[in-house]
Amino acid sequence: MASTRLAIDTAVALTRNANPVARFRRGSQSLFNISVYTFGMSGVWVAFGSILMQYKVTEIAANDPVRMLGWTLDKTSLAAAISLIGLAIAAVVQPLVGLISDRKVSIPALKRYPFIIFGLFGLAVSTLMFGFVNSFLALLLVTAAMQISGNTAQGPANALIIDHVDDRERGRASGYLNLMRLLGAGFVAMLVVFLMSNYHIDDAPQWMWFSVIVMVAVLLGTTIYTLLALRVPVSRSTTESPIGEMVEPVVDFAEEEERWSSVRYYFFLSAMALLLAAMTAVQTNALFFVQDVIGLENPARGGNYILAALVGSAALVVYPAGKLSDYIGRGVLLLISGILGSGGVLSVLLLNAHSLIEVIPGVMAIGFCVGIYLSVGWAVANDLVRRSTAARDLSLTSLSGLAGAIVGRSSGFFIGGLNEAGLGFAIEYLGYAVVLGSGSLAFLVSGIGFWLVVKDHR
């Protein structure tokens, strides 16, 4: 009878995990429900930062040149400036709202939930405003609005795993979260790339609007699901909440404080900043690289293949890597991630590629690196922080991201000048060579740093 009962319970559990309706009814105890918000959010950020903004800054640089400190900004410099300003806003808003959401409240559901929903709806509205952008100032204001609203949601959302997932399953939960993130980024970005391949500022401007509407529609869909799913009551064997999804865990905070190591966490954030610098530099200049080096007249069409290879390879490993890290530890996987990223970027550099086919293997290696890092790195962050200040501590990753982005995005300020200087060294496109070479080294060093900080922890 016991074995029969166990088989029935296992079948029920598997059914619940596979059934969207069952997941919905389980509120925040479902990994799907606490992760689905990032499908729409990541889609917006990737499509905006890597595709639409590139088109917009190219138009602004050509039609309405922007001067800053006596320097006329070209398209790569404009993209870098806008991105850095936006990330500076994120670095302030995300930890601040995260800190506010860490407070203790009488109704646990009100701890994170209102910030997440309000921020996601705000992001949808501010993204829609991008369709009206026609100047540097307008682009700056829309970017600021998107960063404020998006990071109002992201700060509290950072702590959902540590709030609701058992410590022994954080790798699996991080893998699931980042699988949703990658799927959302890939799905929305590929749709936007396809739509923008038909875009022309004079002859077919409507395709920009179509892209914006797709981004907003996906974001609203996942936001509404989150709004409904996290309001669904769910009972637990030990505690039961009238609202259900936000039940405060019982934690020995004194023991947690004793285990806390600020040195270890800040070292981890430093390695993260280095890795994000490499990722950001590659991502920011990918469309320009395809256009200038490979020589595609319509980079959106070719960029779709690169995007598919990158997101597809990352999505392939992101969940298995997170789950595997619960059993074998995090450090060795993060070291492998750094090696793969370094090798992938180096292969693109050394091949001196002039066709998309040549760069695809390197892109896939970078994708494997990204997939492993997203899940395992986020699991490490959850391992290292204190539950009592989880949202604030995890939001410090935005400061790490800012530091990495400052380095990565700043590459745009130098690529043009280095490309021109390269002719004197008989090196065509010296700027891209310097960026890729530095990125390869940064991937490797960050992987070693991750391994050193977590090898004796998990």
C-alpha positions, -999 to +999 in steps of 0.1 A: +000+000+000+028+023+009+045+019-025+011+024-043+005+055-023+040+068-032+034+061-069+001+080-067+017+110-049+045+110-075+021+110-104+001+138-089+032+159-083+044+153-119+009+162-132+009+194-112+043+204-126+032+197-162-003+212-159-005+250-164-038+251-145-023+232-115+007+255-116-016+285-115-035+272-085-003+266-066+005+304-065+041+312-055+049+276-048+051+271-086+085+279-102+065+288-133+044+314-115+073+332-098+094+331-130+070+340-158+074+378-152+109+376-166+098+362-199+082+395-209+106+417-191+138+402-206+121+403-240+117+441-237+152+447-224+170+427-250+148+439-280+152+475-268+188+475-259+202+453-286+179+461-316+156+491-314+180+515-297+207+506-323+183+516-351+172+548-333+207+560-324+218+554-360+190+577-372+197+603-346+234+604-353+227+608-391+200+633-389+205+653-357+241+650-346+246+652-308+275+670-293+288+664-258+317+682-242+327+694-277+327+659-291+302+648-318+289+614-308+286+587-335+261+558-333+283+536-311+290+565-287+253+575-285+243+539-277+270+538-250+259+571-235+222+562-234+229+527-220+252+540-192+228+566-181+200+541-180+221+516-160+231+543-135+194+549-128+189+511-124+218+509-100+201+534-077+164+524-081+168+486-078+187+484-045+165+512-030+132+495-039+146+461-029+155+475+005+120+488+010+105+455+000+127+437+027+106+453+054+084+431+076+047+435+070+016+421+086+003+407+053+033+389+036+018+393+001+022+430+004+060+426+009+071+422-028+039+419-048+027+455-053+062+467-064+065+439-090+031+445-105+032+483-105+067+482-120+058+458-148+028+479-158+049+510-157+075+493-180+048+485-205+036+521-206+071+536-209+080+510-236+050+521-257+063+557-255+094+546-274+073+546-306+072+585-304+110+590-299+126+612-326+154+629-307+183+623-283+164+640-254+132+619-261+153+587-262+170+596-229+136+604-212+120+571-224+151+551-213+150+567-179+112+559-175+118+523-186+147+519-161+128+534-132+097+513-137+115+481-147+138+482-117+109+490-094+097+455-103+132+438-105+144+448-071+117+429-051+115+402-077+151+393-071+142+378-038+113+355-049+136+324-051+151+330-016+116+337-003+098+306-017+123+279-027+140+254-005+178+261-001+186+227-016+168+235-049+181+270-056+201+258-085+171+242-102+150+273-094+177+296-108+179+275-139+141+276-144+140+314-139+168+320-164+153+295-189+122+317-189+145+348-192+163+333-222+131+321-239+115+355-235+145+373-247+149+350-277+112+349-286+107+387-285+140+396-300+136+373-329+102+387-336+115+422-334+145+414-357+121+399-383+098+429-381+127+454-382+141+438-413+112+454-432+118+488-415+128+520-433+126+554-416+109+570-447+093+542-467+082+518-440+083+535-405+053+514-393+075+484-386+091+502-357+056+505-342+048+469-349+079+459-330+070+481-300+035+467-299+048+431-299+071+439-270+043+455-250+018+428-257+041+400-245+050+420-214+014+427-206+005+391-211+031+379-186+023+407-162-015+399-161-007+362-156+016+372-126-011+395-113-037+366-113-015+337-104+002+352-073-033+361-059-044+325-059-046+310-024-024+280-016-022+260+016+010+246+031+014+217+055+029+240+082+014+274+075-015+288+057-020+323+045-054+339+035-037+353+005-014+323+002+015+331-020+036+351+004+042+331+036+072+343+057+096+314+062+109+306+097+146+315+097+172+317+124+185+351+115+212+351+142+228+319+126+224+335+092+243+366+103+271+344+117+275+327+083+274+359+063+306+368+046+307+403+030+342+397+016+331+366-002+300+383-016+318+414-028+345+392-044+317+374-062+302+408-073+336+418-087+339+386-108+303+392-120+312+428-130+341+415-151+319+389-168+292+414-175+317+438-190+326+411-215+290+402-222+280+438-226+308+448-249+300+419-272+262+424-271+263+462-276+285+460-307+272+428-322+248+445-347+275+470-357+301+441-361+277+422-384+272+454-405+308+466-406+330+435-406+309+407-421+295+433-445+257+425-444+237+454-459+207+444-438+222+434-404+187+426-390+184+396-413+218+381-405+215+391-369+185+367-365+208+337-372+233+349-346+206+356-321+191+321-326+224+304-321+232+324-290+198+321-273+193+285-284+226+273-270+221+292-238+186+279-234+199+243-240+221+244-209+206+269-185+182+246-167+204+214-166+233+235-154+213+250-125+200+216-115+234+200-118+249+226-096+227+215-067+245+182-068+281+188-078+286+223-067+287+257-084+324+266-087+335+241-114+305+249-136+313+286-135+349+279-143+338+260-174+315+288-183+344+313-183+365+290-205+337+285-230+330+322-232+367+330-237+371+304-264+340+315-282+350+351-284+386+342-293+375+320-322+355+349-337+385+371-334+411+348-349+389+336-377+386+372-391+352+360-403+335+374-433+304+352-433+278+343-407+286+306-409+321+311-397+310+329-365+282+305-355+304+280-335+319+308-315+285+323-309+273+290-296+302+287-272+294+321-259+257+310-255+268+280-235+288+303-213+258+327-208+234+298-201+256+283-173+264+317-158+228+329-157+215+299-137+246+289-116+257+325-110+222+335-097+221+304-075+255+314-060+241+349-053+211+334-035+235+311-015+256+340-003+231+366+007+211+369+040+174+361+038+165+391+061+179+416+035+177+394+004+162+419-020+187+446-010+217+423-011+206+408-044+200+442-059+236+450-053+241+429-084+228+459-103+258+479-090+280+451-102+261+452-136+267+490-137+304+486-132+306+460-158+284+479-182+305+511-178+335+491-191+315+472-217+294+500-230+324+524-230+339+503-258+316+520-281+334+553-275+367+539-289+357+515-316+355+541-344+388+558-336+406+524-332+392+512-365+406+542-382+440+539-364+441+502-374+449+511-410+483+523-398+490+489-383+477+470-413+449+457-391+414+463-405+388+470-378+413+473-350+385+485-327+366+453-329+398+433-325+406+451-292+371+447-279+369+410-287+404+402-274+397+420-241+363+403-239+379+369-243+404+376-214+376+389-192+355+358-196+385+336-186+395+357-156+359+360-143+355+322-145+386+317-124+373+343-099+339+326-096+357+292-090+379+307-063+350+323-044+326+294-044+347+262-046+347+257-008+312+271-002+288+248-023 
